Amino acid sequence: MTTGYAILGAGIFATSAYLPALDGISGSELKAVYSRSKKTSETFVASPLVKSSPAVYHDEDGGQGGIDALLARSDISAVLVVLPIPLQPSIVLKALASGKHVISEKPIAKDVATARATIKEYEEKYKPKGLIWRVAENFEAEPAYRAARDWVQEGKIGDVTGFRLALYGHVTKDGKYYKTPWRTIPEYQGGFLLDGGVHQTAALRTIIPAITHVSSYATLKKDYLLPHDTITVIGRGSSNANTQFYGTLDMSFGFPTKSNPGNGLAILGSKGWIDVKFNAGVFSVVLRVVTKETEDGAYEESEETFEYKEEGVAVELKSFLGAVNGQDDGLGLGGPAGALRDVAFIQAALTSNGSEIELDTLE
């Protein structure tokens, strides 16, 4: 059975990430593409990676119509939503109301309140009908992060005792993402910190037990990256009933140079640690474990290094389209509740101003 699907949104990420990922997935066919702009839609379908002949929908005069006309088609059973952050929740619900399965790009919504309301409506109205809604968060699908999660759950580094995440981005006014109008003057909290930050919180969410509390300071280094471009965060959670862990997240999109002190994620444990770094499409993961320890404090340790290709977008889209066809791969990807926690973390970091916030209390 071939799944007919449509892509809503034909911008930078849909073109650069979705098309290559979808090119390697069998059992589905792109039937239609929507963008507000006729030119953008037509440029998208002209890509050599588009092997079918999808219909083009846009909001300009003289076309086949916009989103409503596309969603009325009976040969489309699923939609991939890659639209600006403020638009996504309403489009997700519109597609579900049309009987379509949906995967929508992260973040799930601009804030916790909108995310909660969207989840509530989905769970009450559409999930009982068997409709699937997933949030496309490719970091939770990356094999590197899932391997690190497995090692943590297997106890290879003992109890989680901490984490350290650093991300320093040099965003300039001539950057392709900055030039996108909805990012230049964002109608949502945090600007790039929300859009890019949920990736980092998703990585943490995937690997370690839940971070339950956050305290943070948010600042602005570059005036064109309003409202904030930098957060310095302390998070805490529990490895088990007796062990709390604390960690730091230092993230800035207003870094002054392309060079930086080093981006990466370290997970610290009572018996070892994991280090994850990314470069040129490849994740390098180091696992160090204490293998022998004596009463006088001497110890021996082992080190293993693994490399994983970046393929989270392909994994999540294949998983979603498979689920639409009734094939559960057991990966558990795209749950809206997890995506809500990612937004809650960033929202708490942006509003904390040094006070500790319990993530579950955010509304």
N, C-alpha and C positions, 0 to 999 in steps of 0.2 A: 504493500500500500504506500502510495506517495502522498506526503503531506504538502498541501498547498499553503504557503505562508506569504506574508507581506512584511515589508520593512517600512516603518513610519519614522522618517528622519533620514536624510541622505547626506549628512555633513561629514566632517573630518573623521570622526571615530568610526562611523558606519562604513566609510570608504576604506580607511586604512586598516581597520581591525576586523570588522565583520565580514567583508567580502573575501579576504584570504581565508578566514576561518571556515566560512560556509562552503567555499570551493572544495573542501576536502570531506564534506558530509554528504553521504548518499541517502536516498529514501525520502528526499524532500525537494520541492521546486518553488523557486521564487516566482510568485504570480503577479505581484504589484509592488510599486514603490511610491511613497508619498513624501513630498517636501512642500513647504509653503511656496517655494520658488520653482517655476517650470524649468529654468536653466539647471538648477541643482539636481532635480530629479532626472533630467535627460542626460546630464553628465554622468550621473551614477550608473544608469543602466547601459551607458556606452562603454563601461569598463570591460576589458577582455575577460575579467573574472566572472562576469554575468553570462552564464551559458544559456539561460532560457530567454524568453522574450516577454519580460514583465510589462504590464500596463503601467503608465505613468499618471499619477494623480498629483494635483497641486491646487493652490488657491487662486490662481490667476484666471482671467477670462479665457474662454475658448477651449478649455480642457474637458476631461471626462468628469470632473468634479473633485472634491476634496476628500477628507477622511470619511465622512458619512457615506459617500458613494462607494468607497473602497470597502468599508466594513459591511456593506449590504451584500457583498458577493458571497455566494454559497460555496464557491470552490476554494475559499480561503478559510482554513480552520485555526490558524495561529498568526499572531503578529509579534514582531520584534520592535519594541519602542525605543528609539534612540533620539529623543527630543530634548529640548532645554529643560533643566531641572524643574522650574515652576509649572510647566505644562504637563508633566508626566502623570501625576496622580489622576487628573480628570480624564486624560486619554486612556489610561489603564482601565478605569471604570467604564468608560464609553465602549471600549473594545469588549470587555467582559459582558456588558449589557447586550452586545450584539452576538453573543455566543462564541466568542473567540478565546482560545487559550492565549496567554500573554507572558512574554518575558520583557521586562523593562529595565533600562540601564540604571545603575546606581547613580547617585544615592536614591533611596526609595522615595524621598520627598525632601522639601526644603527645610522641614523642622519636624520635631517629634509629634506635635499635635496633628499635623497633616498626615503623617505616616500612620499614626494610631487610627485615625478616622478612615483612612483608605483600607487598612487591614480589617477593621471591624466590618465595613461594608462588604468586602470580599468574603469574609468568613460567614457572614449571615446570609448573603444573597447568592453568591456565585460558587463558592466551594462546595456547598451541598449539591449543586447541579453537576459536579464532576469537572468543572473548569479549573485549569491549572493557571496559577500566577506565580511566576518566579521573578526575583530581582537579580539581574546580571551583575554579579560582583566577581570579576575574574580572579581576584587574588585568592578567594577561598577555593577556587578550582585549580590553582597552580600546583602541579605535582611536587614542587619543592616544599611548599608550605604544608601540604598534606603529608609528606614524608616526615617532616619535623613534628607534626601533630602525632603521627603514629609512634615516633620514638618517645615523646612525652607520655603518651597513654600507656606505652609498654614499660614505663619506669626506667628507661635507659639512663636518664640524667637525675633520677630520684624525684623528690618533690620539687615542684617549681618554687624557686625562692626569689625570682626577680626577672625583669626584662629591661632591655635598653634598645630604643628605636630612634634612629636619627635619619632625617630626610631634609636635605638642603637643596632647594630649587632656585634657579636663577631665571625668573620670568621677566622677559623684556617686552616692551611695547610692540615690537615687530614680530613677536612669536605668533605662530599660527593659531594657538588656542586663545591667546589674549585678544586677538583681533575679532574673535567671535563676539558680536554685539551683546549677547546675553551674559557673557562672562566679563566684558569690559565694564558694564554697569550692572552688577548682579542684583537681582531682586530676591536674594536669599542670604542667609547669615553666612559669614565667613569667607565668601568668595572662593578662591582656589582651595582654601583650607577645608571646606566642605566637599567640593568636587573631587579633589585629590586625596584629602585626608581620610575619607572613608575606606580607601584601599588599605591604608596602614592599619586602621582599627580592625578591618576584616582579617588581615593577616594575623594579628594578635588573637582575635576571636577564634580563628581556625585552630591555632596551635595550642594555646594555654587555657586553663580554666577561666571562667568569666571574670572580667574586671568589673567590680561592683561600685567603686567609688572613684571620683576624680577630683583633683584640685589643680588649678592652672592659672596662668596669666596669658592673656592675648594682647599682642601689640601689632603695630603697623610700621614697617621699615620703608616701604615704597608707597608714596601717596597715590599712585595709580592702581594699587592693588586693594583698594577699599573693600570692606570695612576693616579687615585684619588680614595680615599675611603670615603671622608667626604665632605659634603657641608653645609654651613650655609647661609640660604636664607631669604630674605624679599620679599614678594609678595604683589601686590596690585591689586584691581579691584573695581567695582562699584556695590553696592546693587541696586541702582536706579539712576536717573538723578542727584540727589542731595547728595548722600551719597557714599563716597569712603570708602573702608575698606583696612586694612593692616594686614598682618599676618607673622608668622615665620615658617620655616621648618628647623629643625636641624636633619640631617641624617648622620649616620656614620656606615660603615661596618668594621671599624678598631678600634672598641671599645676595651679597654684592658681587660675587664672581661665579663663573661656571665651575671653577675648582672649589673644593670644599674639604672639610676635615675627614670626611668619610661617611657615606650613607650605608645603612645596614640595620639588621635586627639581630640581637643576641637574646637567647633565652637561657637563663641561669637556673641551675638545679643543685640539689644537695649532693649529687654524685657526678656532676659534669655540666657541660654547657653546649649549646648549639649556636652557630653563627651563620647567618644568611646574608649573602651579598649578591647584587645583580649588576651585570654588565653586558651590553651588546646582545641582548636576547637570551642570555644564559644566567641561571641562578647557580651560584657556587655555595654549597652547604657543608660546613665543617661540624663534625660530631666528636667531641672529646669527652671521654668517660674515665672515671677512676676505676681501675681494674683490680687493684690490690692495695690494701691499707693496713699498716701495722699499728700496734698500740703506742709506739713512740712518735707517731705522726708522719712517718715516711709513707710514700705511696708510689704507685705506678699508674700511668694513664695511657690510654690508647687514643689514636686519632684516625678518623676516616674522613675523606673528602669525596663529595658527590657533586655531579653536575646535572642540572635539569633544564631542558629547553623551555622557554617561555611559551605556554600554550593554553593558558587559562580561558581565553575567549573561545577557542575551538572546543575545549572540553565542556564548557557550560552550555554552548549552543547545541552541540551534539546531544548532550544530556537532555536538554529541554525538548528538542524535536523528537528524540526517542520516546520521551514520556508522553508526548502528544499521540504517538503511535502505540501507546500502551506498553512500552518497554522501560521498566524501572531499572536503572543501572545501580541503584543502591548508594549513590554518592551523597545523597541528601543535600544537593546544591540549591541555592537560590531561595531559601526560606525567607519570607518577608520579616519574620521575627528577628532573625539575625541581622538583616539589613537595618531594621529599626534600632538595634543596639549600636550599630556603627554610627548612625546619625546622633543618637543620644550621647555617645562619647564625645563627638565633636561639639555638639551643642553645649554640653557641660563644660568643655574646655574653653569655649568662647565666652561663657557667662560666669564662670566661677569667681574670677577676680581674687583668687587666693583662698576662697572658702571651699570646703569639701562638699561635693554634691553626690548623692546616691542616685545612680542612673535610673533605677526603677521608679523613682519619684517624679521624674520629668513628665510633663504633660504638654 
